[in-house]
Amino acid sequence: MMTQTPVASTALMPLDWSWRDQKICYTVQGEGQPLLLIHGFGASIGHWKHNIPALAEHGYQIFAIDLLGFGGSAKPAWDYSLELWQELLHDFWQDKIQRPTIFVGNSIGGLLSLAMLANYPDLCAGGVLINCAGGLNHRPDELALPLRLVMSAFAKLVSSPLTGKLIFNEIRRKFRIKGTLYQVYGDRRAVTDELVEMLYAPSCDEGAQKVFASVITAPPGENPTELLPKRKHPLLVLWGDQDPWTPIKGSQIYQDLAAANEGVEFHPIPGAGHCPHDENPTLVNSLISDWLSRLPN
């Protein structure tokens, strides 16, 4: 079992920014080298509550953003994709940051961070990937035939005007959210009522069900194998070794780059699941701060 020591955590002050006539929620703390934190599927800036104050105290300016469709941001009935969110991040950087930035992301946020390094290198100074997703969704050829059929049927039901809302309302029930968290968190002590509420509350917003359906049925987008050859900036990869969603065996591509000294540093997080920044923030914050301190100026 992991042992944790308390980490700094203060209330995050939400701010609003308008993007394409849609409200985007974000927060900022500290001064210095900018870091932009990007959450995973269904999460929000609140998922970084143990990381933002701690990293800001080390002399960095920490931005965190709710992606369009999640958290406190607007939830229009658009077609969601990795490309859309990259455009959002690009425009946010251009309006609010305007300095080479370390992009930090968990799960889908990790994939977006890698995509920013690959596709918008002039905005970047480096990246931190925490249990990085392999795509927005699974590619059909990645799944065995029975699971492929199940996922195809589920996608159709979720998108249907007749069944989509019923399925979404069942999935977003608080006891189901907690059950899912118990499956993907290696340390169940981190599954708090506050965490469940953070995930549940935005699901009550108008448009949340259509966002869910759009994301579930969206194209997977570029995968790490396609993105990594385009990366030029330093990369820190952290991986909870008990993650059932993105198992650590799938991180071999990063481990190989780290072993070859290709500008990549890799650290497993013992006992953690899919969200080690929330499960063991003390260790994750320490690893990020140490890596940042060793980056060339």
RAVEN-V523509 format. One record per residue. N is the residue number from 0. RES is the residue in three letters. SS is DSSP state (2 for helix, 1 for strand, 0 for the rest). D_LAST is the distance of its C-alpha to the last C-alpha in whole Angstrom. Layout:
{{N;RES;SS;D_LAST} {N;RES;SS;D_LAST}}
This chain:
{{0;MET;0;38} {1;MET;0;34} {2;THR;0;34} {3;GLN;0;32} {4;THR;0;31} {5;PRO;0;31} {6;VAL;0;28} {7;ALA;0;27} {8;SER;0;29} {9;THR;0;30} {10;ALA;0;31} {11;LEU;0;29} {12;MET;0;30} {13;PRO;0;31} {14;LEU;1;30} {15;ASP;1;32} {16;TRP;1;30} {17;SER;1;33} {18;TRP;1;32} {19;ARG;0;35} {20;ASP;0;37} {21;GLN;1;36} {22;LYS;1;35} {23;ILE;1;31} {24;CYS;1;31} {25;TYR;1;27} {26;THR;1;26} {27;VAL;1;23} {28;GLN;1;22} {29;GLY;0;19} {30;GLU;0;16} {31;GLY;0;12} {32;GLN;1;10} {33;PRO;1;13} {34;LEU;1;15} {35;LEU;1;18} {36;LEU;1;21} {37;ILE;1;24} {38;HIS;0;27} {39;GLY;0;29} {40;PHE;0;33} {41;GLY;0;35} {42;ALA;0;32} {43;SER;0;31} {44;ILE;2;28} {45;GLY;2;30} {46;HIS;2;29} {47;TRP;2;26} {48;LYS;0;28} {49;HIS;0;27} {50;ASN;0;23} {51;ILE;2;22} {52;PRO;2;23} {53;ALA;2;21} {54;LEU;2;18} {55;ALA;2;18} {56;GLU;2;19} {57;HIS;0;16} {58;GLY;0;14} {59;TYR;1;14} {60;GLN;1;16} {61;ILE;1;18} {62;PHE;1;20} {63;ALA;1;23} {64;ILE;1;26} {65;ASP;0;29} {66;LEU;0;30} {67;LEU;0;33} {68;GLY;0;36} {69;PHE;0;34} {70;GLY;0;34} {71;GLY;0;35} {72;SER;0;34} {73;ALA;0;37} {74;LYS;0;39} {75;PRO;0;40} {76;ALA;0;43} {77;TRP;0;40} {78;ASP;0;39} {79;TYR;0;36} {80;SER;0;34} {81;LEU;2;30} {82;GLU;2;30} {83;LEU;2;31} {84;TRP;2;29} {85;GLN;2;26} {86;GLU;2;27} {87;LEU;2;27} {88;LEU;2;24} {89;HIS;2;23} {90;ASP;2;25} {91;PHE;2;24} {92;TRP;2;20} {93;GLN;2;22} {94;ASP;2;24} {95;LYS;2;22} {96;ILE;2;18} {97;GLN;0;17} {98;ARG;0;13} {99;PRO;0;11} {100;THR;1;12} {101;ILE;1;13} {102;PHE;1;16} {103;VAL;1;18} {104;GLY;1;22} {105;ASN;1;25} {106;SER;0;28} {107;ILE;2;28} {108;GLY;2;25} {109;GLY;2;23} {110;LEU;2;25} {111;LEU;2;24} {112;SER;2;20} {113;LEU;2;21} {114;ALA;2;23} {115;MET;2;20} {116;LEU;2;18} {117;ALA;2;20} {118;ASN;2;22} {119;TYR;0;20} {120;PRO;2;16} {121;ASP;2;16} {122;LEU;2;15} {123;CYS;1;13} {124;ALA;1;10} {125;GLY;1;12} {126;GLY;1;15} {127;VAL;1;17} {128;LEU;1;21} {129;ILE;1;23} {130;ASN;0;27} {131;CYS;0;26} {132;ALA;0;29} {133;GLY;0;31} {134;GLY;0;32} {135;LEU;0;33} {136;ASN;0;37} {137;HIS;0;38} {138;ARG;0;39} {139;PRO;2;43} {140;ASP;2;43} {141;GLU;2;40} {142;LEU;0;43} {143;ALA;0;47} {144;LEU;2;50} {145;PRO;2;51} {146;LEU;2;48} {147;ARG;2;47} {148;LEU;2;50} {149;VAL;2;50} {150;MET;2;46} {151;SER;2;48} {152;ALA;2;51} {153;PHE;2;49} {154;ALA;2;47} {155;LYS;2;50} {156;LEU;2;51} {157;VAL;2;48} {158;SER;2;48} {159;SER;0;52} {160;PRO;0;53} {161;LEU;0;56} {162;THR;0;54} {163;GLY;2;50} {164;LYS;2;51} {165;LEU;2;53} {166;ILE;2;50} {167;PHE;2;47} {168;ASN;2;49} {169;GLU;2;50} {170;ILE;2;46} {171;ARG;0;45} {172;ARG;0;47} {173;LYS;2;46} {174;PHE;2;47} {175;ARG;2;46} {176;ILE;2;43} {177;LYS;2;43} {178;GLY;2;44} {179;THR;2;42} {180;LEU;2;39} {181;TYR;2;41} {182;GLN;2;41} {183;VAL;2;37} {184;TYR;0;36} {185;GLY;0;36} {186;ASP;0;36} {187;ARG;2;39} {188;ARG;2;38} {189;ALA;2;36} {190;VAL;0;38} {191;THR;0;39} {192;ASP;2;41} {193;GLU;2;38} {194;LEU;2;37} {195;VAL;2;40} {196;GLU;2;40} {197;MET;2;37} {198;LEU;2;38} {199;TYR;2;41} {200;ALA;2;41} {201;PRO;2;39} {202;SER;2;42} {203;CYS;2;45} {204;ASP;0;43} {205;GLU;0;45} {206;GLY;0;44} {207;ALA;2;42} {208;GLN;2;45} {209;LYS;2;44} {210;VAL;2;40} {211;PHE;2;41} {212;ALA;2;43} {213;SER;2;41} {214;VAL;2;38} {215;ILE;2;40} {216;THR;0;42} {217;ALA;0;39} {218;PRO;0;38} {219;PRO;0;35} {220;GLY;0;33} {221;GLU;0;30} {222;ASN;0;30} {223;PRO;2;27} {224;THR;2;28} {225;GLU;2;28} {226;LEU;2;25} {227;LEU;2;23} {228;PRO;0;23} {229;LYS;0;22} {230;ARG;0;18} {231;LYS;0;15} {232;HIS;0;13} {233;PRO;0;12} {234;LEU;1;15} {235;LEU;1;16} {236;VAL;1;20} {237;LEU;1;22} {238;TRP;1;26} {239;GLY;1;29} {240;ASP;0;32} {241;GLN;0;35} {242;ASP;0;34} {243;PRO;0;37} {244;TRP;0;36} {245;THR;0;33} {246;PRO;0;34} {247;ILE;2;31} {248;LYS;2;33} {249;GLY;2;32} {250;SER;2;28} {251;GLN;2;29} {252;ILE;2;27} {253;TYR;2;24} {254;GLN;2;25} {255;ASP;2;26} {256;LEU;2;22} {257;ALA;2;21} {258;ALA;2;24} {259;ALA;0;23} {260;ASN;0;19} {261;GLU;0;18} {262;GLY;0;15} {263;VAL;1;17} {264;GLU;1;18} {265;PHE;1;21} {266;HIS;1;23} {267;PRO;1;26} {268;ILE;1;27} {269;PRO;0;31} {270;GLY;0;34} {271;ALA;0;32} {272;GLY;0;33} {273;HIS;0;31} {274;CYS;0;29} {275;PRO;2;28} {276;HIS;2;26} {277;ASP;2;29} {278;GLU;2;31} {279;ASN;0;28} {280;PRO;2;26} {281;THR;2;25} {282;LEU;2;24} {283;VAL;2;22} {284;ASN;2;20} {285;SER;2;20} {286;LEU;2;18} {287;ILE;2;16} {288;SER;2;15} {289;ASP;2;14} {290;TRP;2;13} {291;LEU;2;10} {292;SER;2;9} {293;ARG;0;9} {294;LEU;0;6} {295;PRO;0;4} {296;ASN;0;0}}
